[in-house]
Amino acid sequence: MIDSAVILAASSNFANREITISRPHAMLPALGKPMVVRVMERLYRAGIRRYNVILGMNDGHVASYLNRQWMPDATFEFTLQSQETLLLLLHRIAKKLDAPFLIASHNSFTYERFVQSLLRHHEEQPNHLLLAGARLSLSAAKPRVYATVSDEKVSIHREIDTENDHFILGEHMLCGRHCVEYLTQLNESDFSQNGLTFFDVVQAYASQEDAQLAIAETSWLLDVVQDSDLLTLNKRLLEDSNDGHILSELHSSVRVIPPVRVDPQVSVGQ
């Protein structure tokens, strides 16, 4: 059973995104909770209890929130990403875990129970690197990476003729046994600038002759890279989630008059 996940939450990896709110990217509000927590909640409901959270130099608020306000039976290890590439960090994490694990970016979303579906795919294909793929993207930005499948072989593309049959890839994946072996056997001296991003890691593995990849299809994907994507995410959560955290932030100009009660978790004027 898989019980570990790596969460990609380093703001430095999202410096070119078009979000205008000034705060760590992972802490952007998603229906009353930080966006990274919304991603992790879905993993938690699927039975994941061990998390390695990759943070940047200015992402201390993420670690503070998780340690103070999240699930008491979840365990965390925080990995600081400064000059290291993501591939190098995953190499080190894979050596510690030595077992299949999930990887999820804090800003990549799909339907509520997709993680359970991904785990079922893993039971059928325990060696494969399983990638979240959809025909539909809800993001206002152009998809960054695509996949095609021919004779059960998955190919990764940065650009594609959209008239051809293809999947848009989201930043969720499950590293099966063969992928874990690949990561653990990498030589640290060979990393240089390779493997900077999530999809660089996917491409590096896919380029191996014996790579084993498969697509775990989902109905839609949403990568939050623009302000409009954040609005779309909040609307989706409002429609799909049974959660009382609808309002967690009030503008400093709001005046609260009794008998209205403000929950302690509500932040006013931040």
C-alpha positions in Angstrom: 0.0 0.0 0.0 1.3 3.5 -0.9 1.4 5.8 2.1 3.9 8.5 1.0 3.7 11.6 -1.3 6.0 14.3 -2.4 4.4 17.8 -2.6 5.9 20.3 -4.9 5.4 23.7 -3.1 8.5 25.8 -3.9 7.4 29.3 -4.9 10.6 29.7 -6.9 9.3 27.2 -9.4 6.3 29.4 -10.1 8.0 32.8 -10.4 6.8 33.2 -14.0 3.2 32.4 -13.2 0.7 35.3 -13.7 -0.9 35.3 -10.2 -1.0 38.9 -8.9 -1.6 38.1 -5.2 1.5 38.7 -3.2 2.1 35.7 -1.0 3.7 32.2 -1.3 2.1 30.5 -4.3 1.1 27.4 -2.3 -0.7 29.6 0.3 -3.1 31.2 -2.2 -6.7 30.8 -1.0 -8.8 27.9 -2.3 -12.2 28.2 -0.8 -10.9 29.1 2.6 -7.8 27.0 2.8 -4.3 27.3 1.3 -4.2 25.8 -2.2 -1.5 23.3 -1.1 -3.8 22.0 1.7 -6.6 21.4 -0.8 -4.2 19.2 -2.8 -3.0 17.3 0.3 -6.5 16.8 1.7 -7.3 14.6 -1.4 -4.2 12.6 -0.8 -5.1 12.2 2.9 -8.5 10.9 2.1 -6.9 8.3 -0.1 -4.9 7.0 2.9 -1.6 9.0 2.4 -0.1 9.9 5.8 3.6 10.6 5.1 4.5 13.8 3.2 7.8 15.2 2.0 7.1 18.8 1.1 9.6 20.6 -1.2 9.8 24.3 -0.3 11.7 27.3 -1.5 13.7 29.8 0.6 10.6 32.0 1.2 8.0 29.3 1.9 8.2 29.1 5.6 4.5 29.9 6.0 3.7 26.6 4.3 5.6 24.6 6.9 4.2 26.6 9.7 0.6 26.1 8.6 1.0 22.4 8.1 2.7 21.9 11.5 0.2 24.0 13.4 -3.2 23.5 11.7 -3.3 20.3 9.7 -4.0 16.6 10.4 -2.4 15.5 13.7 -1.7 11.9 12.4 0.1 13.1 9.3 3.9 13.2 9.3 6.0 15.8 7.4 9.5 16.1 6.2 10.4 19.4 4.6 13.0 19.6 1.9 14.5 23.0 1.0 15.1 23.6 -2.7 17.8 26.2 -3.3 20.1 25.5 -6.2 19.2 21.8 -6.5 17.2 20.6 -9.4 13.9 18.8 -8.8 15.3 15.6 -10.3 18.2 15.6 -7.8 15.8 16.1 -4.8 13.5 13.3 -6.0 16.6 11.1 -6.4 17.4 11.7 -2.7 13.8 11.2 -1.5 13.4 8.0 -3.5 16.5 6.6 -1.9 15.0 7.2 1.5 11.6 5.8 0.7 12.7 2.9 -1.5 9.1 2.3 -2.4 6.5 3.6 -4.8 5.1 7.1 -4.0 2.9 9.9 -5.3 4.1 13.3 -6.5 1.6 16.2 -6.7 2.1 19.9 -7.4 0.3 22.3 -5.1 -1.4 24.1 -8.0 -2.6 21.1 -10.0 -6.2 19.9 -9.6 -8.7 17.5 -11.1 -11.9 15.9 -9.7 -12.2 15.1 -6.0 -11.5 11.3 -6.0 -8.9 11.1 -8.7 -6.2 10.0 -6.3 -8.2 6.8 -5.4 -8.4 6.1 -9.2 -4.7 6.6 -9.5 -4.0 4.1 -6.7 -6.3 1.5 -8.4 -4.3 2.0 -11.7 -1.1 1.3 -9.7 -2.5 -2.0 -8.4 -2.9 -3.0 -12.1 0.4 -1.6 -13.3 2.7 -1.5 -10.2 5.9 -0.9 -12.2 4.7 2.1 -14.3 5.1 5.8 -13.9 1.4 6.8 -14.0 0.6 10.3 -15.3 -2.6 12.2 -14.9 -4.0 13.0 -18.4 -7.2 14.6 -19.6 -8.7 15.8 -22.9 -9.9 19.0 -21.2 -8.0 21.7 -19.4 -9.9 24.3 -17.4 -6.9 26.6 -17.2 -6.9 29.9 -19.1 -3.2 29.3 -20.0 -2.1 27.1 -22.8 -1.2 23.6 -21.7 2.5 23.1 -21.3 2.9 19.4 -21.9 1.0 16.7 -23.8 1.2 13.0 -24.2 0.3 10.7 -27.1 -0.3 6.9 -26.9 0.6 4.6 -29.7 0.7 0.8 -29.4 0.6 1.3 -25.6 3.7 3.5 -25.8 3.4 6.9 -24.1 5.3 9.8 -25.7 5.8 13.2 -24.1 5.5 16.5 -26.2 6.0 20.2 -25.4 4.1 21.1 -28.6 1.6 19.1 -30.5 -0.9 19.3 -33.4 -4.1 19.6 -31.4 -6.0 17.8 -34.2 -4.2 14.6 -33.3 -5.4 12.4 -30.5 -3.6 13.5 -27.3 -3.8 14.0 -23.6 -3.0 17.2 -21.6 -0.8 16.3 -18.7 -1.3 17.6 -15.1 1.2 17.7 -12.3 0.1 14.5 -10.6 2.0 11.2 -11.0 2.6 8.0 -9.2 6.1 6.6 -9.4 5.9 2.8 -9.7 8.7 0.3 -8.8 10.6 0.7 -12.0 10.5 4.5 -11.8 11.7 4.4 -8.2 14.6 2.2 -9.3 15.5 4.7 -12.0 15.5 7.6 -9.5 17.6 5.8 -6.9 20.2 4.7 -9.4 20.9 8.1 -10.8 24.4 9.5 -10.3 24.3 12.9 -8.4 27.3 14.2 -10.4 25.2 14.0 -13.7 22.4 16.3 -12.7 23.7 19.8 -13.6 20.7 21.7 -14.9 18.7 18.7 -16.1 15.4 18.0 -14.3 14.5 21.5 -13.3 10.7 21.1 -13.5 8.1 18.4 -13.0 7.9 17.6 -16.7 11.7 17.7 -17.1 11.6 14.8 -14.6 8.9 13.0 -16.6 10.9 13.5 -19.9 14.1 12.3 -18.3 12.5 9.0 -17.3 10.5 8.7 -20.6 13.8 8.9 -22.6 15.0 5.6 -21.0 14.7 2.7 -23.4 13.0 0.5 -20.8 10.7 3.3 -19.4 7.3 2.1 -18.4 4.7 4.9 -18.6 0.9 4.9 -18.6 -1.8 7.5 -18.6 -4.4 7.6 -15.7 -7.2 9.4 -17.5 -9.3 12.0 -15.7 -12.2 14.1 -17.0 -10.5 17.5 -16.6 -7.4 19.2 -15.3 -6.8 22.7 -13.9 -3.3 24.1 -13.3 -3.6 27.4 -11.4 -1.3 29.8 -13.2 -3.4 32.9 -13.6 -5.9 34.9 -11.4 -8.7 33.6 -13.5 -7.6 30.0 -12.8 -7.8 30.7 -9.1 -11.4 31.9 -9.5 -12.2 28.7 -11.5 -10.7 26.6 -8.8 -12.8 28.2 -6.1 -15.9 27.8 -8.1 -15.1 24.1 -8.7 -14.5 23.5 -5.0 -17.7 25.2 -4.2 -19.6 22.9 -6.5 -17.8 19.7 -5.8 -16.7 19.8 -2.2 -18.6 19.3 1.1 -16.6 21.7 3.1 -17.5 24.5 5.5 -14.5 26.6 4.9 -16.2 28.9 2.4 -15.0 32.2 3.9 -11.6 32.4 5.5 -10.4 35.8 4.6 -11.9 39.2 5.1 -10.6 42.5 3.8 -9.4 44.9 6.4 -12.2 47.3 5.6 -14.8 44.7 6.7 -16.4 45.6 10.1 -17.7 42.7 12.1 -20.8 43.5 14.2 -22.1 41.1 16.9 -23.8 38.7 17.0 -21.7 37.7 14.0 -19.0 35.4 15.2 -15.6 35.2 13.5 -14.0 31.8 13.6 -10.4 31.9 15.0 -9.1 30.5 11.6 -10.4 33.5 9.7 -7.7 36.0 8.9 -8.8 39.7 8.7 -6.9 42.2 6.6 -4.1 39.9 5.4 
